[in-house]
Amino acid sequence: MVSSAEPKSNQVATAGMPTLERMFDCVLRTDLAGEIAYVSPRGRDWLEKISRTSMPDNLCQLFQLADQGRIAAQLHSEEERSLGTLQSADGADVPVAMRRMKLIDGKQFLFCLLETPGPGLAGGGSHRDDLTALPTRPAIVLEIDRRLGRSETFWFALFNIDKFRLINESFGVAVADALLVEAAKRLKAIMPADTWLGRLGADEFACLWGGSEAELQQHLDEVLLEFARPFVIDGKRLYMCATIGVSSSTDGQSPGAGSLLANADTALIAAKASGGSCWKRYAERRAGLDYSLVSAIYNGIENGEFFLVYQPQFGIDGRLYGAEALMRWSSYDRGFVSPGQFIPVAEQFGIISFLGRWALRVACHHLKQILPSHPGFLMSVNVAASQFGAPDFADQVMAAVQEADVPPSSLVLEITESTLMHNSERTEAALASLRAAGIRFSIDDFGTGFSSLAYLTRFPVYAIKIDKSFIDPVGSGEAAPDRLVQAMINLAHSIDLKVVAEGVETETQRQFLALSHCDILQGYLTGRPIAFDQLLNLDVR
């Protein structure tokens, strides 16, 4: 039978795609034969409401008999998109669009289902929210496509009620529902008469309207002020605030409902990253960052354009010690995109959390493959500050380790000094939990932060990684750089830490590091980043 709760597995399969749960009615994970392993909670409710029965075991059984053979054939074809009609208890047709994605382990599929309303359904019927009477997701998608088809220029906004989950947990469903009804009423009262308002998800509303950018700013500022007023529900004064992300029908080169929603979601993430209770427009320009990459990154994730390469790490004796996993992106549209271009944008908009989780899972699966031929091999994976700050970060790491069935002690997580110095209580808890499980930690870019010496003894660190900027001048004839690197190595060894020298490019540097008893070398001198197949077959004799 289909599991009713697989939180860790669900995180592994779908975590970090910020638009999936908003864009689709249901997300399912199956094996290659279509046997269902997990259904998103909202998707389960939606499907069971349609069929009025419990979930079947196989994906094909969700569909009407006439579609089942075609859906089964899709499991073994190259076709990723299809249409079908779900089985319903009342015999009514429930047409859906379905997209299939193969997961990184090659043994599972992710299926995303979206109900496709027919003409005339935008204003009522099953596409009205039972609670607020607002149009729901399928009607929103239809309305966007209708306006785009008429070449209208309009704004699309996502309104998220901040900390809504806490209301649900603290006061119960009845109070939370009443709050949503009141929020819908306030939005209707504030927005202009020609605004098209809908409810996208549990605590999220969406609206479309025309007008100038100045009018946009005025309306959104009014929404923020209105949500700052207390909500009086069942005698309780609840203080809430809203965060808003906005996109325009003129954004991007190929507008559509999916890209409009993804762009607004990107802006919403940026607004939340700024502290919330504000609004941001998609593609707001900031110096040094190419925000046109945001949609391209989302598309790249969905199209499987990201991949990992591995830079080998060697002991001073020439023995293969391990490797660092490095993310790369080969875009169908843009060609090779430098990490220096896409990683800052991914960090700014919160996409790095998904990419980081994905990289961790891939690296663990590759680690599983290399360990038989290289016992003791250590796989190093970079962890972004936003990943490390997540409340369930330790669970994410252990889920990846358990899924790949690798020893926790074979995984090294590289974190920067600045990550250690922020959110120290949460950091200490995550470090302690993972270190107790056997995970190792290395301080990346060591020496570029501040107050680093105190953190070396405070946290359960396994190694330090001396930044390339300190290695570059080594052997240049100046005494100061050599003495500084020697002091770093001596310091680390005095408290039983390993030392990795990053960016080793010359024989002079290698000889100096060997004489200084550095433990591990990484750089173009010893090995450039290579594909996993090359790493697996690396001849280190």
N, C-alpha and C positions, 0 to 999 in steps of 0.2 A: 504493500500500500504506500501511497505518497506520504512522506513525512509531514506532520503538521507544523513542525518547528525545526529549522536547521539554520540558526542564525550565523554560525561560523561559515558553513558551506555557502550560504547566500552571500556573505561578505566576499568570499573568495571569488564567486562567480560574477557578481554584478557590482561590487563596490566601486565607487568613484566615478561612475558615469552620471554626471549631475543632471542630465536631461532624461534619462531612461524612464524613471518612475513618473515623471511629469508627462512625457510624450505618449506613453503606452498604457493601455488599460490593464495589461497583464504581462508579467515576465516569468517564463518558465525555464527550468534547467532539466535537460534530459540526457540519457545516454545515447549512443549512436543508433539504437533501435527505437528511439522515441519513448522509452520508459521514463516516466516523470519522476525526478528526484526531489524537485523543490518548486513551489509556486509562491510568488510574492504574496504577502498577506492580503493586500488590496485586490490583487488579481484573483485569489481564491474566492473572496467574497463576491466579486463580480461574476465569476463563472458559475458559482453555486446558486446565485440569484437567478441566473438565466436558466439553468438546467433543473434547479430545485432538487438536485441529488448531490451525493458526495462526489469528490473528484475521482475520475477514472485513473487507471494505472498508466495508460498510454496516451500520448498526445493525439493520435489519430481519432481516438474515441470521443474527443471533444467536438468533432465535426459531424455534419450530416453524412449519411451513408454514401451519398453520391460523391462526396469529396474525399472520403477516407483513403481510397486507393491512390489518388493523386498526392495527397499529403504524405503517405507512406513512401511514395516514389521520390519525393523531394529530399528525404533523409539521405538518399544515395546519389543525388544529382548535384550539379554545380549551381543550380538555381537557389538564390538566397531570398528572393521575395516571392510571395504568392498571395492569392485571395482565396477565401473559403467562407462557409456558412456554418455557424455553431449550431449544435443541437439545443433546442429550447423546449421547456416544459409545455408552453402553450401553442407550440407549432409555428410560431412566427419566425421569419427569417432574421437572423442576426449576422449580417455580413461583417467580416473582419479582414484587415490586411495583416499579413504576418511576415516578419523578417527573421531569418535564421543567421546566427553567428556561431562559428566553431571556437570553443575555448582553447586556451593555450596548451592544455594537456593532450589535445587531439582525441579525447575520448568522450567529450560531452558537447552538447549544443546549448546555446541560449536562444530561446524563441521569444519574440516581442510581438504582442497582439494589440491591435487598435481597432475598435469598432468603427466602421465606415458608414456614417449616416447617409441615407438617400435624400433626394431633393425634398425640401419642405420640412426637414426635421429640426432645423436650427432653433425654432421657436418653442417647441414643446415636446410632448410625449415623453419617451424614456430618456430624452436628452435634457431633462430638467432635473436639477438637484432636489431631492426630496426635502431637504432641510431648509434651504434658502430660496427655493423656487427659481434659482438662476440657471442659465444654460451650463452644461457640463463640457468636459473636454472634447468629445466628438463634435458638438455643436460649435465650439470655439474654433476648432480646426476648419470646419466647413465655412464659417464666416470669414476667416482669414483668407482662405482660398477664393471665396466669392469676391472679396474686395480686390485681391490681387488680380483676379481674372478681369476685373473692370479697370485695372490700372489705377486704382485709387492710391493716394498718398495718405498714410495714417500712422499713428503711434500705437505700439503694443506695449503694455506694462504688466508686470507681475507684482502683486502686493503680497508680501509675506508678513503674517502676524508673529512678531518675535516672541520667543519663549512660550508659545501656545501649549507645547507639550506639558509644561509645568502646571498650567491651569487644569489640564486633563488629569494629571496625576494627583494634584492637591485637592481639587474640588469635585472631581468626577465628571462623567460624560454629560450629564444634564446641564451643568453650569457651562461646560465648554461649548455645547451645542447652542445654548442661549447666547453666548458671546459671539459665535459665528453669525447668528441671525442678526444681532445688533450691529455687527461690523458690516454686514451686507447692506443694512438699512442706511448706515452712515455714508457708505460709498455711493449709494443711489442718490442720496440727498445732496452730496457735494458735487458729483460729476455733472458735466453739461448734459443737456437733454439728448444730444445725439450720441452719447457714449453707449457703447455695447459692452455690457458687464457680464462676466461669467465666473463660475467657481471651478478652479482647475484641480485643486486637491484639498487635503484635510484643512490646512491653515493658509491656503493660497488662493487669491482671486486674480482674475485677469480682466483687462479691459482694452478696448480699441476705440480710438476717436481721432478725428481730424484736428485741424487748427495749427497755429504757428508754434514755434519753439518757445516763445515768450508765454503763450497761453498754457503750454505744457508745464512750464516751471511754476506758474501761478497755481494751476490745479493740483500739482503734486505737493507743493508746499501746504496747501489747504488740507490735503489728506493727512499729512504728517501732523499738523496742528490738531485736527479732529481726533486722530487716534491718541494724541497725548492727553486728551480729556479722559477722566476715569469712566469706565464702563460699570454701571450699577446693575448687578445681576443677583437676583434672589437676596437682596439686601446687602450684598457684598460689593465694595468698591474695588474694582480691579484696574490696575494701572498697566496699560499695554503700550506698545509702540509698533510702528510698521516700518519695514524696509522695502524699497521698491527698485526694481530693475526695468529699464526702458530700452526698447529697440524701435527701429523705424522701418517701414516698408521700403525705404530707399537704401537701407544698409546692405552691403554685400553685392555680389554680382549675380547671384541666382536666388532671389527671394522665394520663400515658400513657408508654409506653416512651421515646418521643422526648424528651419534656420532662424525664423523670427523668434520662436520660443527659445532656441538655444542662445541666441544673442541677448535676449532679455534676461535669461538665466545667468549668463556670463556677467552682465551688469549687476544683477542681484548679488552674486557672489562677491563682486568687488565692493558693493555697498556694505555687505555684512563684514567684509574684511576691514572696512574703515570704521567699524564700531556699531553699525546698524543705526536705525532711526534716521535714515537719510535716503536719498534716491540718487541713482547714477544712470547715465545713459551709456549704451553700448558704444565701444570704440572711442571713448573719451581719450583724447591724445595726451600722453605724458612723455616728457623728454626721454629719449633713449630706448623706448619700447615700441615695437611694431604691433599694434593691436589688431591689424588685419590678420594676424596669425591665429587669433583665438578660434574663429570658426574653422580654420584650416586644421588646427590641432584636434578639435572635436571630430572632424571628418577623418583625419588621420587615424584616430583611435578606432573609429568604427570600421575603417577600411584595412586595419592591420598594417599600417605603414611604419610603426615604430618597431625597433628591434634592439637587441643587445649585442655588444662586442665585449671582448674580455682582454684586459691588459695583464699579462702574466707577471707574477711576483716571484723573485728568486732569492734564495739564501746566498750569503757571501760565498758559500762553497759551490754555487751553481745549481743546487737542487731546486726543482720547481716547488715553491712553497704554497702558492695559491694564485688567485687572480682577482682583479677588481672588475665588477660588471659596470659597463658604461652604456648609457642610453644614446641611441642614434635615431634619426628620422629621415627617411627617404620618401618625400611627398610625390604623389603622382603628378600634381600640378606644378610644384615649385622645385622639384629635384631635391638634392641633399640640402637640408637645413641645419646649420650649425647649432650645437647645444647652447652656445652663447647667445643665440637668437631666441630659441623657443623656450628654454628653461626659465628665464626671467619672466616671460609672459605667462607661462604655466603656473609659476609661483604666485604671481600677482592675482590671478583669477581663480586660484584654488584647484586648478586642474592637476597640479603636481602630485596631489594626494593620490589620485587614481593611478597616474603614471608610475608613481613610486611603489604602490601596492602591486601593480602589474609586473614591474621589474623584479620585485622580491620573489613573486611566484615563479617567474621564468627562471631566474637565477637558481632557485632551489631545485627546480626540475632538472636543470643542467648539472647542478652539483650532484644529484643522485646518479647521473650517468657517468660522471668522471671519477667518483670515489673508488669504484672497483679497480681501476687501473692506476690510481694515484692515492693510496691510503694516506690519510692525514691532510689531504688537500683542504685549504680554507678559502671559502668564497666570500669576498667583501662586497657589500651592497651599500650604496649611499642612502641616507634617510634625510628627507627634508624636514625642516623645523615644523611645518604644518602637520606632517605625518606624526612626528614624535609627540606633538601636543594633543593628538586625538585621544579621547578617554579610553578607547578600545584598542589602542596601538599594540599593546602586548598580545591581545587576542589575535589581532591580524597577523602578527609575526608567527605566533605558534600555529595558527591555522595553515600558513604557507609551509612551515616546516613539517607539520603532520601530514599535509596533503602529499608532499613530495617524499615523505618517509626518509628524511635525512637526519643524521645526528645533530642536535642543536649546537653542539660544540664545533661543528664544521662551518657555522655561519658567523661572519663578522659584520656587524652593522657600523658603518662609518658615520659619525655625527660631528658637527663642528663645535668649536668652543662656544660660539654664540648661542647655539641650541642648548647647551648645558647651562648657560648662565640665565636663561629665561624659563619661567614656569618651573622653578626648581623643585617644588614639592611633587608635582606631577612627574617631572623628569626622574627624580629619585625613586618614586614608586615604580615607574616603568622599568628603569634600569635594574632595580632590585629584583623585580619579578622575573624579568628575562634572564638576568645573570644567574638566578637560582635554577632556572631551567637549563642552563648551559650555554646560552647565547653569549658571544664575545662582543666587545665594543672597542672601537678604535677612534681616537680623536683626529679628525681630518683637518688639514691646513693648520697643524699645530704651530703656534708662535705668532699667528696673525691676529689673535684675539687679546683679551685683557684678563688679568687675574687668573691666568691659566694654572699656575702652580697649585693654588688651593684646591682646584677642581680635580687635579690628578690624584690627590689622596682622599678626596671626599666621595668620589664616584667609583664604582667597580670597573675601572677601565683596564683593558688587556694590552693595548698598544697605543703609541702616538705615531702620527704620520707627519714627518717634517715637510712643510710646504716647499714647493718647487722654488719659490722666490729666495729661500735660504740656500738651496742646493746650487742654483745657477752660478753664484760667484765663487763657489768652492774651487780651489786649485788655480785661481786667477793670479796668484802671487801676493794678494793682500792677506795679511794675517788675521784681521778681525773676523771675516766671514768663516774662516776655518775654525777659529776658536769658538765662535758662537755655536756652530753645528756640533762641535765636539762637546761643548757644555750641555747641549740638549740631550745628546746621547748618554752622557754620564749621569745626568739628572734622571732620565727615564730608567736606566739600569739600576740606579741606587734605590728605586722603589719597585723593582722587579717588573718593569714594563718592557715589552718588545718595542723596537724602533724600525719604522719603515721610512726609507728615503724616497721621496717622490720626485720624478723629473730628472732621473739620472741619465745623462746624454753623452758623457765623455769618459774615456778610460781614466783620465786623471781624477775625475770625481769618484769613480768606482774604487780606485786604489786608495784614495784618502778615506773613504767610508769603510773600506776593509780594515785599514790600519786603526780606525776609530772604533772598530767592533760594532758597526751598525749591523742589525740582524737581517734586514730584508731590503732588497733593491727593486725599484719599479721605475721604468722609463724607457725611452726609445733605444738606449744602448743595449738593454737586456731583452726587450721585446715590445713591439708596437701592438696596439689593440688589434685583435684578430677575431674572426668568426668562431663560434663555439666548436664547429667541426675541426677547425685548425687547432684549437686549444686541446681538444680531445686526443688528437693525433700528434701532439707536439713531441718532437724528439729531443729529450733533454740529456742525452748521454754525453 
